[in-house]
Amino acid sequence: MSTASVAAPTALAKNSQATVTDSALVRRAVKAAALGNAMEWFDFGVYSYIAVTLGKVFFPSGDPTAQLLSTFGAFAAAFLVRPLGGMVFGPLGDRVGRQKVLALTMIMMAAGTFAIGLIPSYATIGVGAPILLLAARLVQGFSTGGEYAGASTFIAEYAPDKRRGFLGSWLEFGTLAGYIGGAGLVTVMTALLSADDLTSWGWRIPFLVAGPMGIIGLYLRLRLEETPAFAAEVEKAEAARPKVPLREMVTGQWKALLLCMGLVLVFNVTDYMLLSYMPSYLTGELKYDETHGLLVVLAVMALMMVVQPFAGALTDRIGRRPVIAAGCVGFLALSVPALLLIRQGSLVAVGLGMAALGLLLVCFTSAMPSALPALFPTRVRYGSLSIGFNVSVSLFGGTTPLVVTALIGATGDVMMPAYYMMAAAVVGGAAVWFMTESAGRPLPGSPPAVER
């Protein structure tokens, strides 16, 4: 497809051109990327919300804490292969196009999740059960290595400069919708099924749902057209997209990569702490009723969804840096008070503490989808962002449940989640200090993008 069919260039000044975005195509691209991301994170979210049950199904009976730790170990293992996925899918997306790679990641993610629903329990096949679970998780992790960077790049390259924050915020709106779908399904199952039924067969339902959901997501992504920025790069080359060496994506972009990793660290540590770890913290550490704990998290995510687009629009008006900085300061100052509130145990106190953390997290979910792609030029954007994003997520974000569970077990200090978020906020604040404001400006390597 030619660039002209995506966005018609129009003269702004002598010797300069701008990409004039087609609003209908932009809306379609945002919807497809966000819906696909929602389906991806439905799959990941379910695993977190049903972690206690999975520990009983796939690991030897005994100490519940050991079972939970083993389950989160398999969860973390998927993140260890994410950089490999990023190193494969990122450069591939810069060579053959964003749309093709996003379709491929959808297929692999859905297949890995569907496979988990078919694995026999430890009681049935013994050690083969956790091995098969780990294999399926590795497929999920590998495919996810190309997902977020590709989806955020796709939206950023379609969006007009003045609305990139607002449009990019819908990507994380999709993530929250996926989490809510996963949490809602687990909550309904927990309420309707007995503990024995949930352990024997009920836990399989949300994973098997991934099959038809994956088909829908694949259909949506196959209907997407390539981004104007990538199409322009291909036209400039007058041939197939030239291959960019992996070394150039790393050493040639090392400053941007360090900033990316710092921003992703604070974004994902706080994200996984709140949305993946806290349900198990409420149940395992505070002995909170499992259903009520999930309902609180569900309500917090719904609140975040309401605020998300408005926060995204705010980043277009005042900039990405002030919004991200506010989130870092907030987590540094309020993590301990919020966790103390949560530890009070009453529904109101837990809800207030979780809501405070959720609203602070929106500072990151609303700004990162537009801030991160703007760190890199077009010809290496997908590859460099995939590498930086996934290395940081693998080392710090995805390991958050495992590390915090282990720290609590080793120290006996149940305030470890707050301390961990505060440390992440310090790193994120340093990254914000050194990053350049990108709101309202063209993406590096691309002409200005304006609305038709």
Contacts in CASP RR format, 6 or more apart in sequence:
PFRMAT RR
TARGET T0000
AUTHOR 0000-0000-0000
METHOD contacts of the structure
MODEL  1
MSTASVAAPTALAKNSQATVTDSALVRRAVKAAALGNAMEWFDFGVYSYI
AVTLGKVFFPSGDPTAQLLSTFGAFAAAFLVRPLGGMVFGPLGDRVGRQK
VLALTMIMMAAGTFAIGLIPSYATIGVGAPILLLAARLVQGFSTGGEYAG
ASTFIAEYAPDKRRGFLGSWLEFGTLAGYIGGAGLVTVMTALLSADDLTS
WGWRIPFLVAGPMGIIGLYLRLRLEETPAFAAEVEKAEAARPKVPLREMV
TGQWKALLLCMGLVLVFNVTDYMLLSYMPSYLTGELKYDETHGLLVVLAV
MALMMVVQPFAGALTDRIGRRPVIAAGCVGFLALSVPALLLIRQGSLVAV
GLGMAALGLLLVCFTSAMPSALPALFPTRVRYGSLSIGFNVSVSLFGGTT
PLVVTALIGATGDVMMPAYYMMAAAVVGGAAVWFMTESAGRPLPGSPPAV
ER
1 225 0 8 1.000
1 226 0 8 1.000
1 231 0 8 1.000
2 231 0 8 1.000
2 235 0 8 1.000
3 9 0 8 1.000
3 228 0 8 1.000
3 231 0 8 1.000
3 232 0 8 1.000
3 235 0 8 1.000
5 225 0 8 1.000
6 22 0 8 1.000
6 25 0 8 1.000
6 225 0 8 1.000
6 226 0 8 1.000
6 227 0 8 1.000
6 228 0 8 1.000
6 231 0 8 1.000
7 19 0 8 1.000
7 20 0 8 1.000
7 21 0 8 1.000
7 22 0 8 1.000
7 25 0 8 1.000
7 228 0 8 1.000
7 449 0 8 1.000
8 20 0 8 1.000
9 17 0 8 1.000
9 18 0 8 1.000
9 19 0 8 1.000
9 20 0 8 1.000
9 447 0 8 1.000
10 17 0 8 1.000
10 18 0 8 1.000
10 20 0 8 1.000
10 450 0 8 1.000
11 17 0 8 1.000
12 18 0 8 1.000
12 448 0 8 1.000
12 450 0 8 1.000
16 447 0 8 1.000
16 448 0 8 1.000
17 447 0 8 1.000
18 447 0 8 1.000
18 448 0 8 1.000
18 449 0 8 1.000
18 450 0 8 1.000
19 228 0 8 1.000
19 229 0 8 1.000
19 232 0 8 1.000
19 446 0 8 1.000
19 447 0 8 1.000
19 448 0 8 1.000
19 449 0 8 1.000
19 450 0 8 1.000
20 449 0 8 1.000
20 450 0 8 1.000
20 451 0 8 1.000
20 452 0 8 1.000
21 158 0 8 1.000
21 159 0 8 1.000
21 160 0 8 1.000
21 228 0 8 1.000
21 449 0 8 1.000
21 450 0 8 1.000
21 451 0 8 1.000
21 452 0 8 1.000
22 452 0 8 1.000
23 451 0 8 1.000
23 452 0 8 1.000
25 158 0 8 1.000
25 225 0 8 1.000
26 158 0 8 1.000
26 159 0 8 1.000
26 160 0 8 1.000
26 167 0 8 1.000
28 223 0 8 1.000
28 224 0 8 1.000
29 154 0 8 1.000
29 155 0 8 1.000
29 158 0 8 1.000
29 224 0 8 1.000
29 225 0 8 1.000
29 227 0 8 1.000
30 155 0 8 1.000
30 158 0 8 1.000
30 159 0 8 1.000
30 167 0 8 1.000
30 168 0 8 1.000
30 170 0 8 1.000
30 171 0 8 1.000
31 170 0 8 1.000
31 220 0 8 1.000
32 217 0 8 1.000
32 220 0 8 1.000
32 221 0 8 1.000
32 223 0 8 1.000
32 224 0 8 1.000
33 102 0 8 1.000
33 151 0 8 1.000
33 154 0 8 1.000
33 155 0 8 1.000
33 171 0 8 1.000
33 224 0 8 1.000
34 151 0 8 1.000
34 155 0 8 1.000
34 170 0 8 1.000
34 171 0 8 1.000
34 173 0 8 1.000
34 174 0 8 1.000
34 177 0 8 1.000
35 174 0 8 1.000
35 217 0 8 1.000
35 220 0 8 1.000
36 106 0 8 1.000
36 151 0 8 1.000
36 174 0 8 1.000
36 217 0 8 1.000
36 220 0 8 1.000
36 221 0 8 1.000
37 147 0 8 1.000
37 148 0 8 1.000
37 151 0 8 1.000
37 171 0 8 1.000
37 174 0 8 1.000
37 175 0 8 1.000
38 174 0 8 1.000
38 175 0 8 1.000
38 177 0 8 1.000
38 178 0 8 1.000
39 106 0 8 1.000
39 109 0 8 1.000
39 110 0 8 1.000
39 178 0 8 1.000
39 210 0 8 1.000
39 213 0 8 1.000
39 214 0 8 1.000
39 216 0 8 1.000
39 217 0 8 1.000
40 105 0 8 1.000
40 106 0 8 1.000
40 109 0 8 1.000
40 144 0 8 1.000
40 147 0 8 1.000
41 174 0 8 1.000
41 175 0 8 1.000
41 178 0 8 1.000
41 179 0 8 1.000
42 178 0 8 1.000
42 179 0 8 1.000
42 181 0 8 1.000
42 182 0 8 1.000
42 206 0 8 1.000
42 209 0 8 1.000
42 210 0 8 1.000
42 213 0 8 1.000
43 109 0 8 1.000
43 110 0 8 1.000
43 113 0 8 1.000
43 140 0 8 1.000
43 207 0 8 1.000
43 210 0 8 1.000
43 213 0 8 1.000
44 140 0 8 1.000
44 144 0 8 1.000
45 178 0 8 1.000
45 179 0 8 1.000
45 182 0 8 1.000
45 183 0 8 1.000
45 275 0 8 1.000
45 276 0 8 1.000
46 113 0 8 1.000
46 182 0 8 1.000
46 185 0 8 1.000
46 186 0 8 1.000
46 206 0 8 1.000
46 207 0 8 1.000
47 54 0 8 1.000
47 75 0 8 1.000
47 116 0 8 1.000
47 137 0 8 1.000
48 75 0 8 1.000
48 275 0 8 1.000
48 276 0 8 1.000
48 277 0 8 1.000
48 279 0 8 1.000
48 280 0 8 1.000
48 401 0 8 1.000
49 182 0 8 1.000
49 183 0 8 1.000
49 186 0 8 1.000
49 279 0 8 1.000
49 294 0 8 1.000
49 297 0 8 1.000
50 186 0 8 1.000
50 203 0 8 1.000
50 206 0 8 1.000
51 68 0 8 1.000
51 71 0 8 1.000
51 72 0 8 1.000
51 75 0 8 1.000
51 279 0 8 1.000
51 280 0 8 1.000
51 401 0 8 1.000
52 64 0 8 1.000
52 67 0 8 1.000
52 68 0 8 1.000
52 71 0 8 1.000
52 280 0 8 1.000
52 283 0 8 1.000
52 284 0 8 1.000
52 290 0 8 1.000
53 198 0 8 1.000
53 199 0 8 1.000
53 203 0 8 1.000
54 71 0 8 1.000
54 133 0 8 1.000
54 203 0 8 1.000
55 67 0 8 1.000
55 68 0 8 1.000
55 70 0 8 1.000
55 71 0 8 1.000
56 67 0 8 1.000
56 199 0 8 1.000
57 121 0 8 1.000
57 122 0 8 1.000
57 129 0 8 1.000
57 199 0 8 1.000
57 203 0 8 1.000
58 70 0 8 1.000
58 71 0 8 1.000
58 74 0 8 1.000
58 119 0 8 1.000
58 121 0 8 1.000
58 122 0 8 1.000
58 129 0 8 1.000
58 130 0 8 1.000
58 133 0 8 1.000
59 66 0 8 1.000
59 67 0 8 1.000
59 70 0 8 1.000
59 71 0 8 1.000
59 122 0 8 1.000
59 130 0 8 1.000
60 67 0 8 1.000
60 122 0 8 1.000
61 67 0 8 1.000
64 284 0 8 1.000
65 284 0 8 1.000
65 405 0 8 1.000
65 409 0 8 1.000
68 280 0 8 1.000
68 284 0 8 1.000
68 405 0 8 1.000
69 402 0 8 1.000
69 405 0 8 1.000
69 406 0 8 1.000
70 130 0 8 1.000
72 280 0 8 1.000
72 401 0 8 1.000
72 402 0 8 1.000
72 405 0 8 1.000
73 402 0 8 1.000
74 130 0 8 1.000
74 133 0 8 1.000
74 134 0 8 1.000
74 137 0 8 1.000
75 137 0 8 1.000
75 276 0 8 1.000
75 398 0 8 1.000
75 401 0 8 1.000
75 402 0 8 1.000
76 398 0 8 1.000
76 399 0 8 1.000
76 401 0 8 1.000
76 402 0 8 1.000
77 134 0 8 1.000
77 137 0 8 1.000
77 138 0 8 1.000
78 137 0 8 1.000
78 138 0 8 1.000
78 140 0 8 1.000
78 141 0 8 1.000
78 144 0 8 1.000
79 141 0 8 1.000
79 393 0 8 1.000
79 394 0 8 1.000
79 397 0 8 1.000
79 398 0 8 1.000
79 399 0 8 1.000
80 394 0 8 1.000
81 138 0 8 1.000
81 141 0 8 1.000
81 142 0 8 1.000
81 394 0 8 1.000
82 141 0 8 1.000
82 142 0 8 1.000
82 144 0 8 1.000
82 145 0 8 1.000
82 390 0 8 1.000
82 393 0 8 1.000
82 394 0 8 1.000
83 145 0 8 1.000
83 387 0 8 1.000
83 390 0 8 1.000
83 391 0 8 1.000
83 394 0 8 1.000
84 142 0 8 1.000
84 145 0 8 1.000
85 141 0 8 1.000
85 142 0 8 1.000
85 143 0 8 1.000
85 144 0 8 1.000
85 145 0 8 1.000
85 146 0 8 1.000
85 386 0 8 1.000
85 390 0 8 1.000
86 145 0 8 1.000
86 146 0 8 1.000
86 149 0 8 1.000
86 383 0 8 1.000
86 386 0 8 1.000
86 387 0 8 1.000
86 390 0 8 1.000
87 246 0 8 1.000
87 386 0 8 1.000
87 387 0 8 1.000
88 142 0 8 1.000
89 101 0 8 1.000
89 104 0 8 1.000
89 105 0 8 1.000
89 143 0 8 1.000
89 145 0 8 1.000
89 146 0 8 1.000
89 150 0 8 1.000
89 382 0 8 1.000
89 386 0 8 1.000
90 101 0 8 1.000
90 146 0 8 1.000
90 149 0 8 1.000
90 150 0 8 1.000
90 382 0 8 1.000
90 383 0 8 1.000
90 385 0 8 1.000
90 386 0 8 1.000
90 387 0 8 1.000
91 243 0 8 1.000
91 244 0 8 1.000
91 246 0 8 1.000
91 249 0 8 1.000
91 382 0 8 1.000
91 383 0 8 1.000
91 386 0 8 1.000
92 101 0 8 1.000
93 100 0 8 1.000
93 101 0 8 1.000
93 150 0 8 1.000
93 382 0 8 1.000
93 383 0 8 1.000
94 241 0 8 1.000
94 244 0 8 1.000
94 249 0 8 1.000
94 379 0 8 1.000
94 380 0 8 1.000
94 381 0 8 1.000
94 382 0 8 1.000
94 383 0 8 1.000
95 240 0 8 1.000
95 241 0 8 1.000
95 242 0 8 1.000
95 243 0 8 1.000
95 244 0 8 1.000
96 241 0 8 1.000
97 226 0 8 1.000
97 230 0 8 1.000
97 241 0 8 1.000
97 382 0 8 1.000
98 150 0 8 1.000
98 153 0 8 1.000
98 154 0 8 1.000
98 157 0 8 1.000
98 226 0 8 1.000
98 227 0 8 1.000
98 230 0 8 1.000
98 382 0 8 1.000
99 154 0 8 1.000
99 221 0 8 1.000
99 222 0 8 1.000
99 224 0 8 1.000
99 225 0 8 1.000
99 226 0 8 1.000
99 227 0 8 1.000
101 146 0 8 1.000
101 150 0 8 1.000
101 382 0 8 1.000
102 147 0 8 1.000
102 150 0 8 1.000
102 151 0 8 1.000
102 154 0 8 1.000
102 221 0 8 1.000
102 224 0 8 1.000
103 218 0 8 1.000
103 221 0 8 1.000
103 222 0 8 1.000
104 143 0 8 1.000
105 143 0 8 1.000
105 144 0 8 1.000
105 145 0 8 1.000
105 146 0 8 1.000
105 147 0 8 1.000
106 143 0 8 1.000
106 214 0 8 1.000
106 217 0 8 1.000
106 218 0 8 1.000
106 221 0 8 1.000
107 143 0 8 1.000
107 214 0 8 1.000
107 218 0 8 1.000
108 139 0 8 1.000
108 140 0 8 1.000
108 142 0 8 1.000
108 143 0 8 1.000
109 140 0 8 1.000
109 143 0 8 1.000
109 144 0 8 1.000
109 147 0 8 1.000
109 210 0 8 1.000
109 214 0 8 1.000
110 210 0 8 1.000
110 211 0 8 1.000
110 213 0 8 1.000
110 214 0 8 1.000
110 215 0 8 1.000
110 217 0 8 1.000
110 218 0 8 1.000
111 139 0 8 1.000
112 136 0 8 1.000
112 139 0 8 1.000
112 140 0 8 1.000
112 143 0 8 1.000
112 210 0 8 1.000
113 136 0 8 1.000
113 140 0 8 1.000
113 207 0 8 1.000
113 210 0 8 1.000
113 211 0 8 1.000
114 207 0 8 1.000
114 208 0 8 1.000
114 210 0 8 1.000
114 211 0 8 1.000
115 132 0 8 1.000
115 136 0 8 1.000
115 139 0 8 1.000
116 133 0 8 1.000
116 136 0 8 1.000
116 137 0 8 1.000
116 207 0 8 1.000
117 204 0 8 1.000
117 207 0 8 1.000
117 208 0 8 1.000
118 204 0 8 1.000
118 208 0 8 1.000
119 129 0 8 1.000
119 132 0 8 1.000
119 133 0 8 1.000
119 136 0 8 1.000
120 129 0 8 1.000
121 129 0 8 1.000
122 128 0 8 1.000
122 129 0 8 1.000
122 130 0 8 1.000
145 386 0 8 1.000
145 389 0 8 1.000
145 390 0 8 1.000
146 386 0 8 1.000
146 390 0 8 1.000
148 389 0 8 1.000
149 372 0 8 1.000
149 382 0 8 1.000
149 383 0 8 1.000
149 385 0 8 1.000
149 386 0 8 1.000
149 389 0 8 1.000
149 390 0 8 1.000
150 382 0 8 1.000
150 385 0 8 1.000
150 386 0 8 1.000
151 171 0 8 1.000
151 369 0 8 1.000
152 168 0 8 1.000
152 171 0 8 1.000
152 368 0 8 1.000
152 369 0 8 1.000
152 370 0 8 1.000
152 372 0 8 1.000
152 373 0 8 1.000
152 385 0 8 1.000
153 227 0 8 1.000
153 373 0 8 1.000
153 381 0 8 1.000
153 382 0 8 1.000
153 385 0 8 1.000
154 224 0 8 1.000
154 227 0 8 1.000
155 164 0 8 1.000
155 167 0 8 1.000
155 168 0 8 1.000
155 170 0 8 1.000
155 171 0 8 1.000
155 369 0 8 1.000
156 164 0 8 1.000
156 168 0 8 1.000
156 369 0 8 1.000
156 370 0 8 1.000
156 373 0 8 1.000
156 374 0 8 1.000
156 443 0 8 1.000
157 227 0 8 1.000
157 228 0 8 1.000
157 229 0 8 1.000
157 230 0 8 1.000
157 373 0 8 1.000
157 378 0 8 1.000
157 381 0 8 1.000
157 443 0 8 1.000
157 446 0 8 1.000
158 167 0 8 1.000
158 227 0 8 1.000
158 228 0 8 1.000
159 165 0 8 1.000
159 167 0 8 1.000
159 168 0 8 1.000
159 370 0 8 1.000
159 449 0 8 1.000
160 449 0 8 1.000
160 450 0 8 1.000
160 451 0 8 1.000
161 440 0 8 1.000
161 441 0 8 1.000
161 442 0 8 1.000
161 443 0 8 1.000
161 448 0 8 1.000
161 449 0 8 1.000
161 450 0 8 1.000
162 316 0 8 1.000
162 440 0 8 1.000
162 450 0 8 1.000
162 451 0 8 1.000
163 316 0 8 1.000
163 451 0 8 1.000
164 316 0 8 1.000
164 370 0 8 1.000
164 374 0 8 1.000
164 439 0 8 1.000
164 440 0 8 1.000
165 312 0 8 1.000
165 313 0 8 1.000
165 315 0 8 1.000
165 316 0 8 1.000
165 320 0 8 1.000
165 366 0 8 1.000
165 367 0 8 1.000
165 369 0 8 1.000
165 370 0 8 1.000
165 439 0 8 1.000
166 309 0 8 1.000
166 312 0 8 1.000
166 313 0 8 1.000
166 315 0 8 1.000
166 316 0 8 1.000
167 370 0 8 1.000
168 312 0 8 1.000
168 369 0 8 1.000
168 370 0 8 1.000
169 308 0 8 1.000
169 309 0 8 1.000
169 311 0 8 1.000
169 312 0 8 1.000
169 313 0 8 1.000
169 315 0 8 1.000
169 365 0 8 1.000
169 366 0 8 1.000
169 367 0 8 1.000
169 369 0 8 1.000
169 370 0 8 1.000
170 308 0 8 1.000
170 309 0 8 1.000
171 369 0 8 1.000
172 308 0 8 1.000
172 365 0 8 1.000
172 366 0 8 1.000
172 368 0 8 1.000
172 369 0 8 1.000
173 305 0 8 1.000
173 308 0 8 1.000
173 309 0 8 1.000
175 365 0 8 1.000
176 301 0 8 1.000
176 304 0 8 1.000
176 305 0 8 1.000
176 308 0 8 1.000
176 365 0 8 1.000
177 305 0 8 1.000
179 275 0 8 1.000
179 301 0 8 1.000
180 298 0 8 1.000
180 301 0 8 1.000
180 302 0 8 1.000
180 305 0 8 1.000
182 206 0 8 1.000
183 279 0 8 1.000
183 294 0 8 1.000
183 297 0 8 1.000
183 298 0 8 1.000
183 301 0 8 1.000
184 294 0 8 1.000
184 298 0 8 1.000
185 205 0 8 1.000
185 206 0 8 1.000
185 209 0 8 1.000
186 206 0 8 1.000
186 294 0 8 1.000
187 291 0 8 1.000
187 294 0 8 1.000
187 295 0 8 1.000
187 298 0 8 1.000
189 198 0 8 1.000
189 202 0 8 1.000
189 203 0 8 1.000
189 205 0 8 1.000
189 206 0 8 1.000
190 198 0 8 1.000
190 290 0 8 1.000
190 291 0 8 1.000
190 294 0 8 1.000
191 291 0 8 1.000
193 202 0 8 1.000
228 449 0 8 1.000
229 378 0 8 1.000
229 443 0 8 1.000
229 445 0 8 1.000
229 446 0 8 1.000
230 241 0 8 1.000
230 378 0 8 1.000
232 378 0 8 1.000
232 446 0 8 1.000
232 447 0 8 1.000
233 241 0 8 1.000
233 378 0 8 1.000
233 379 0 8 1.000
234 240 0 8 1.000
234 241 0 8 1.000
244 379 0 8 1.000
244 380 0 8 1.000
248 380 0 8 1.000
249 380 0 8 1.000
249 383 0 8 1.000
249 384 0 8 1.000
249 387 0 8 1.000
250 257 0 8 1.000
250 384 0 8 1.000
250 387 0 8 1.000
253 376 0 8 1.000
253 380 0 8 1.000
253 384 0 8 1.000
256 375 0 8 1.000
256 376 0 8 1.000
256 384 0 8 1.000
257 384 0 8 1.000
257 387 0 8 1.000
257 388 0 8 1.000
258 431 0 8 1.000
259 375 0 8 1.000
259 431 0 8 1.000
259 434 0 8 1.000
259 435 0 8 1.000
260 372 0 8 1.000
260 375 0 8 1.000
260 376 0 8 1.000
260 384 0 8 1.000
260 385 0 8 1.000
260 388 0 8 1.000
260 389 0 8 1.000
260 392 0 8 1.000
261 388 0 8 1.000
261 391 0 8 1.000
261 392 0 8 1.000
261 431 0 8 1.000
262 392 0 8 1.000
262 427 0 8 1.000
262 428 0 8 1.000
262 430 0 8 1.000
262 431 0 8 1.000
263 324 0 8 1.000
263 368 0 8 1.000
263 371 0 8 1.000
263 372 0 8 1.000
263 428 0 8 1.000
263 431 0 8 1.000
263 432 0 8 1.000
263 435 0 8 1.000
264 368 0 8 1.000
264 372 0 8 1.000
264 388 0 8 1.000
264 389 0 8 1.000
264 392 0 8 1.000
264 393 0 8 1.000
265 392 0 8 1.000
265 396 0 8 1.000
265 397 0 8 1.000
265 424 0 8 1.000
265 427 0 8 1.000
265 428 0 8 1.000
265 431 0 8 1.000
266 328 0 8 1.000
266 331 0 8 1.000
266 364 0 8 1.000
266 424 0 8 1.000
266 425 0 8 1.000
266 427 0 8 1.000
266 428 0 8 1.000
266 429 0 8 1.000
266 431 0 8 1.000
267 364 0 8 1.000
267 365 0 8 1.000
267 368 0 8 1.000
268 392 0 8 1.000
268 393 0 8 1.000
268 396 0 8 1.000
268 397 0 8 1.000
268 398 0 8 1.000
268 400 0 8 1.000
269 396 0 8 1.000
269 397 0 8 1.000
269 400 0 8 1.000
269 420 0 8 1.000
269 421 0 8 1.000
269 424 0 8 1.000
270 331 0 8 1.000
270 357 0 8 1.000
270 360 0 8 1.000
270 361 0 8 1.000
270 364 0 8 1.000
270 421 0 8 1.000
270 424 0 8 1.000
270 425 0 8 1.000
271 361 0 8 1.000
271 364 0 8 1.000
271 365 0 8 1.000
271 397 0 8 1.000
272 397 0 8 1.000
272 398 0 8 1.000
272 400 0 8 1.000
272 401 0 8 1.000
273 357 0 8 1.000
273 400 0 8 1.000
273 404 0 8 1.000
273 417 0 8 1.000
273 420 0 8 1.000
273 421 0 8 1.000
274 297 0 8 1.000
274 300 0 8 1.000
274 354 0 8 1.000
274 357 0 8 1.000
274 358 0 8 1.000
274 361 0 8 1.000
275 297 0 8 1.000
275 301 0 8 1.000
276 398 0 8 1.000
276 400 0 8 1.000
276 401 0 8 1.000
277 400 0 8 1.000
277 401 0 8 1.000
277 404 0 8 1.000
277 405 0 8 1.000
277 417 0 8 1.000
278 297 0 8 1.000
278 342 0 8 1.000
278 354 0 8 1.000
278 417 0 8 1.000
279 293 0 8 1.000
279 294 0 8 1.000
279 297 0 8 1.000
280 401 0 8 1.000
280 405 0 8 1.000
281 404 0 8 1.000
281 417 0 8 1.000
282 288 0 8 1.000
282 293 0 8 1.000
282 296 0 8 1.000
282 342 0 8 1.000
282 350 0 8 1.000
283 289 0 8 1.000
283 290 0 8 1.000
283 293 0 8 1.000
285 408 0 8 1.000
285 414 0 8 1.000
286 342 0 8 1.000
286 343 0 8 1.000
286 345 0 8 1.000
286 414 0 8 1.000
288 345 0 8 1.000
288 350 0 8 1.000
292 347 0 8 1.000
293 350 0 8 1.000
296 347 0 8 1.000
296 350 0 8 1.000
296 351 0 8 1.000
296 354 0 8 1.000
297 354 0 8 1.000
299 351 0 8 1.000
299 355 0 8 1.000
300 351 0 8 1.000
300 354 0 8 1.000
300 355 0 8 1.000
300 357 0 8 1.000
300 358 0 8 1.000
303 355 0 8 1.000
303 358 0 8 1.000
303 359 0 8 1.000
304 358 0 8 1.000
304 359 0 8 1.000
304 361 0 8 1.000
304 362 0 8 1.000
304 365 0 8 1.000
307 359 0 8 1.000
307 362 0 8 1.000
307 366 0 8 1.000
308 362 0 8 1.000
308 365 0 8 1.000
308 366 0 8 1.000
311 323 0 8 1.000
311 362 0 8 1.000
311 363 0 8 1.000
311 365 0 8 1.000
311 366 0 8 1.000
311 367 0 8 1.000
312 323 0 8 1.000
312 366 0 8 1.000
312 367 0 8 1.000
312 370 0 8 1.000
314 323 0 8 1.000
314 366 0 8 1.000
315 323 0 8 1.000
315 366 0 8 1.000
315 367 0 8 1.000
315 370 0 8 1.000
315 371 0 8 1.000
315 439 0 8 1.000
316 439 0 8 1.000
316 440 0 8 1.000
317 439 0 8 1.000
318 439 0 8 1.000
319 367 0 8 1.000
319 437 0 8 1.000
319 439 0 8 1.000
320 367 0 8 1.000
320 370 0 8 1.000
320 371 0 8 1.000
320 374 0 8 1.000
320 435 0 8 1.000
320 437 0 8 1.000
320 438 0 8 1.000
320 439 0 8 1.000
321 432 0 8 1.000
321 435 0 8 1.000
321 437 0 8 1.000
323 363 0 8 1.000
323 366 0 8 1.000
323 367 0 8 1.000
324 363 0 8 1.000
324 364 0 8 1.000
324 367 0 8 1.000
324 368 0 8 1.000
324 371 0 8 1.000
324 428 0 8 1.000
324 429 0 8 1.000
324 432 0 8 1.000
325 429 0 8 1.000
325 432 0 8 1.000
326 363 0 8 1.000
327 360 0 8 1.000
327 363 0 8 1.000
327 364 0 8 1.000
327 425 0 8 1.000
328 363 0 8 1.000
328 425 0 8 1.000
328 426 0 8 1.000
328 428 0 8 1.000
328 429 0 8 1.000
328 432 0 8 1.000
329 425 0 8 1.000
330 360 0 8 1.000
330 425 0 8 1.000
331 357 0 8 1.000
331 360 0 8 1.000
331 421 0 8 1.000
331 422 0 8 1.000
331 424 0 8 1.000
331 425 0 8 1.000
332 422 0 8 1.000
332 425 0 8 1.000
332 426 0 8 1.000
334 356 0 8 1.000
334 357 0 8 1.000
334 360 0 8 1.000
335 357 0 8 1.000
335 417 0 8 1.000
335 418 0 8 1.000
335 419 0 8 1.000
335 421 0 8 1.000
335 422 0 8 1.000
335 425 0 8 1.000
336 415 0 8 1.000
336 418 0 8 1.000
336 419 0 8 1.000
336 422 0 8 1.000
337 356 0 8 1.000
338 353 0 8 1.000
338 354 0 8 1.000
338 356 0 8 1.000
338 357 0 8 1.000
338 418 0 8 1.000
339 353 0 8 1.000
339 415 0 8 1.000
339 417 0 8 1.000
339 418 0 8 1.000
340 415 0 8 1.000
341 349 0 8 1.000
341 350 0 8 1.000
341 351 0 8 1.000
341 352 0 8 1.000
341 353 0 8 1.000
341 356 0 8 1.000
342 349 0 8 1.000
342 350 0 8 1.000
342 351 0 8 1.000
342 353 0 8 1.000
342 354 0 8 1.000
343 414 0 8 1.000
344 350 0 8 1.000
357 421 0 8 1.000
370 438 0 8 1.000
370 439 0 8 1.000
371 435 0 8 1.000
371 438 0 8 1.000
372 385 0 8 1.000
372 389 0 8 1.000
373 381 0 8 1.000
373 385 0 8 1.000
373 443 0 8 1.000
374 438 0 8 1.000
374 441 0 8 1.000
374 443 0 8 1.000
374 444 0 8 1.000
375 384 0 8 1.000
375 385 0 8 1.000
375 435 0 8 1.000
375 438 0 8 1.000
375 444 0 8 1.000
376 383 0 8 1.000
376 384 0 8 1.000
376 385 0 8 1.000
376 444 0 8 1.000
377 443 0 8 1.000
377 444 0 8 1.000
377 445 0 8 1.000
378 443 0 8 1.000
378 444 0 8 1.000
378 445 0 8 1.000
378 446 0 8 1.000
379 445 0 8 1.000
381 443 0 8 1.000
396 424 0 8 1.000
400 420 0 8 1.000
403 420 0 8 1.000
404 416 0 8 1.000
404 417 0 8 1.000
404 420 0 8 1.000
407 413 0 8 1.000
407 416 0 8 1.000
407 420 0 8 1.000
408 414 0 8 1.000
408 416 0 8 1.000
442 448 0 8 1.000
442 449 0 8 1.000
443 449 0 8 1.000
END
